[in-house]
C-alpha cells in the first residue's frame, strides 16, 4: 500500500491550534537533518520532479545531528508506488550509483539543513521542519552560496487514503506540493 505524504506550509498558522486539532503527541526528540542532494549535470531529476514525470528518482546523502555517519538514500516514484532505499554501507556517490544501477553520473548540487520535530497523531506520523537553510555546492561538496526558505513545513505520513479529506478539514489548510530540494534548485540554478 502506498504511503500518503501530505505537506502544508504552516508559516502563517498558529502552531497551538494545529497541535490541538491533530492531537499531536511528541514521538521522538527533535534533531537537525542535513541532506546533500545529487543530480545530473543538466538537473534531470529536478526537471522530472517539477514536471511530475514518472518514474523518477532523487538521490541524497543524509546526516543526523552532528554525526559524521551518513546514509545514502534513493527515493523512487512511479505511477503506483513510492519507495525509499537507505544504505549506510556505501562510502561515495559512485559506489552508490553502481550498486543501485543508476546510469547517470551524479554531482552534488545542494545541501539542505533544517530542524525536524516528530509527532504521532490520529492521522499518522507528523513531522514539522523549520529553520531551513540551503547551500549551493561545488563538485567537492563545498558550500559556495547560501539562502534560506522562510517556511515551516508540516508533513503527515499516512497509509489511510480516507483520512486525507477528514484531516484537511480538521486543520483548515490546503495541502501543497513542497519539495525542499526543488525549492533549493530554484533558488540557485533556475
C-alpha positions in Angstrom: 0.0 0.0 0.0 1.3 3.4 -0.9 2.1 5.8 1.9 0.5 9.2 1.6 2.7 12.2 2.2 0.6 15.4 2.7 2.5 18.7 3.1 1.4 22.1 4.4 3.1 25.4 4.8 2.2 26.4 8.3 4.4 29.5 8.5 1.4 31.8 9.0 -0.6 29.5 11.2 -0.8 29.2 14.9 1.0 26.0 15.9 -1.1 25.6 19.1 -4.3 25.3 17.1 -2.7 22.7 14.8 -1.2 20.9 17.8 -4.7 20.6 19.3 -6.6 19.8 16.1 -4.3 17.0 15.2 -3.9 15.7 18.8 -0.2 15.7 18.4 2.0 13.7 20.8 5.8 14.0 20.7 7.2 10.7 19.4 10.9 11.4 19.0 13.4 14.0 20.1 14.0 17.0 17.7 17.1 16.7 15.6 19.0 18.6 12.9 18.9 17.0 9.5 21.5 17.6 6.8 20.9 16.3 3.3 23.2 16.6 0.2 21.3 16.1 -3.0 22.8 14.8 -6.2 21.6 15.3 -9.7 22.8 15.0 -13.3 24.8 17.9 -14.8 21.6 19.1 -16.5 19.4 18.7 -13.4 17.3 15.9 -14.9 16.0 14.7 -11.6 14.9 18.2 -10.7 13.0 18.7 -14.0 11.4 15.3 -13.8 10.1 16.2 -10.3 8.9 19.6 -11.4 7.0 18.1 -14.4 5.6 15.2 -12.4 7.4 12.7 -14.7 7.2 9.1 -13.7 9.2 7.1 -13.0 11.6 9.5 -11.3 14.2 9.4 -8.6 16.0 11.5 -6.0 19.4 10.7 -4.6 20.7 12.1 -1.4 23.2 11.6 1.4 21.8 12.3 4.9 23.3 13.1 8.3 21.5 13.4 11.6 22.5 16.0 14.2 26.3 16.5 14.2 27.1 12.9 13.3 29.8 12.2 10.7 27.9 8.9 9.9 25.7 9.2 6.8 23.2 7.3 4.9 22.8 7.3 1.1 19.1 7.3 0.1 17.4 6.6 -3.2 13.8 7.8 -3.4 11.7 6.3 -6.3 8.3 7.4 -7.5 6.4 5.7 -10.2 2.7 5.6 -11.2 1.8 3.1 -8.5 4.4 3.3 -5.7 6.8 5.4 -3.7 9.8 3.8 -2.1 13.0 4.7 -0.3 16.2 2.7 -0.1 18.6 3.6 2.6 22.2 2.3 2.7 24.8 3.2 5.3 27.4 0.8 3.9 28.4 3.0 0.9 31.3 5.4 1.0 30.8 7.5 -2.1 28.3 8.5 -4.7 29.8 6.5 -7.5 29.7 3.3 -5.4 26.1 4.0 -4.6 25.3 4.7 -8.3 26.8 1.4 -9.3 25.2 -0.7 -6.5 21.7 0.6 -7.4 22.2 0.6 -11.2 21.8 4.4 -11.6 23.2 5.0 -15.1 23.6 8.8 -14.9 26.7 10.4 -13.5 25.7 12.4 -10.4 27.1 15.6 -8.9 26.4 17.3 -5.6 24.1 20.2 -6.2 22.7 21.5 -2.9 22.9 20.9 0.9 19.8 21.5 3.0 19.9 21.8 6.8 16.8 22.1 9.0 15.3 21.2 12.4 12.8 18.4 12.5 10.2 17.7 15.2 8.4 14.4 15.3 4.9 13.6 16.4 2.2 10.9 16.3 -1.4 11.9 15.7 -4.8 10.4 14.9 -3.9 10.8 11.2 -0.5 9.2 11.1 3.1 10.3 11.7 3.6 14.1 11.7 6.9 16.0 11.2 7.5 19.7 11.4 10.5 21.2 9.6 11.8 24.7 10.4 14.9 26.8 10.2 15.5 25.6 6.7 18.8 26.6 5.1 20.0 26.0 1.5 23.6 25.8 0.3 24.8 25.6 -3.3 27.7 23.1 -3.6 30.7 22.8 -5.8 31.9 19.5 -7.2 33.7 18.7 -3.9 30.6 19.4 -1.7 32.0 22.8 -0.5 29.3 25.5 0.0 29.6 28.4 -2.4 26.3 30.2 -1.8 23.7 30.3 0.9 20.0 31.1 1.2 17.1 30.1 3.4 13.5 29.0 3.0 11.1 31.1 5.1 8.6 28.4 5.6 7.7 25.9 8.3 6.5 22.7 6.7 4.2 20.2 8.4 4.1 16.8 6.8 1.7 14.0 7.6 2.6 10.4 6.6 -0.4 8.1 6.5 -1.4 4.8 4.9 -5.2 5.5 5.0 -6.4 7.5 2.0 -9.8 8.0 3.6 -8.3 10.1 6.4 -6.9 12.7 4.0 -10.2 14.7 3.5 -11.1 14.5 7.1 -7.7 15.7 8.2 -7.7 18.6 5.7 -11.0 19.8 7.1 -9.7 19.4 10.7 -6.6 21.6 10.2 -8.3 24.1 7.8 -5.2 24.1 5.5 -4.6 23.2 1.8 -2.1 20.6 1.1 0.7 21.7 -1.1 3.4 20.2 -3.2 6.5 21.2 -1.3 10.0 19.8 -2.1 12.9 21.4 -0.2 15.2 20.0 -2.9 13.2 21.7 -5.7 13.0 25.0 -3.8 16.8 25.0 -3.3 17.4 24.3 -7.0 15.0 27.1 -8.0 17.0 29.5 -5.7 20.4 28.7 -7.1 20.1 27.2 -10.6 16.9 28.1 -12.4 
